[in-house]
Amino acid sequence: MEAKDELRKLRESTGMNRKEFCEYFEIPYMTETDWELGNRRVPQYLLRLMAYKIEIEKLADKKRENDKGDNVADK
């Protein structure tokens, strides 16, 4: 899979549109657009870092939800 396709798949997995994704990662909109269109190549290490951050935040959100559920059950 090409880097541009990996980036698009990663963005779509978050449910964010291109603008939200750019704001989240503090990437200029035109840079991200060029990456997705294949005009410029997104560095592989950056794709891995973005995927890692998204996965870690999903786990953190899941833990917060579990902790919130445990607190309600304790009352």
N, C-alpha and C positions, 0 to 999 in steps of 0.2 A: 504494500500500500504506500502510495506517495505521501510525503510530509503534508501537503496541502489537504489531502483527504483525511489524514489522521487528525489534523487540526480541526477541520469541520466536524468530524465525528466527536471529538472531545468537547467542542463548544456545544453541539447539539445535545450531548449527554447531560449537560448542566441545565438545559432548558432556557439558557440565556440567548438573547439575540446578539448580533455582532457588537452593537454599541455597549450593551451591558457587559459583555465579555471583555471588551477593551477597557472599560472603566474598572472592572474587577481586578484585572491584571496590570492596569496602568500602562497599556500598550497604545500607541497612537492608532486611531481608527484606520488611517490609510495604510499603515504597516500591516495590520492584521488583514485588511482587505486584499492587499497585494499577496500576502501569504496564501490566503484561501483561493485566490484566482490563479495562483501559480506564477505570478509575475516576479516574485521573490521567493526564495526558499527559507522556510522557517528552520532554524538550527535544531537538530535532534535533541540536544541537551535541554533546550527550552521546552520542547514538547514533553519530555520526561518530567521536568520540574513542574510544569502546569498540571499534568496528570497527577503527580504526587500531591500537590497542594489541594486539588479538588478531592482526591480520595481521603486525605487526612481530615479535611473539613467535614466530609460526609460522616466519617467515623466519630468525629467530635460531636456533631449534631445528634447522631444516634445515641451516643453516651449521655448527652444532656437530656434527651427524651427519656432514656431509661432511668436516669437519676431523678427526673421530675416524676415519673411514674412510681418510683420507689418511695419518694417523699409523700405522695398522696396516699399510698397504701399504708404507710406508717401512722397516719393520723387517725 
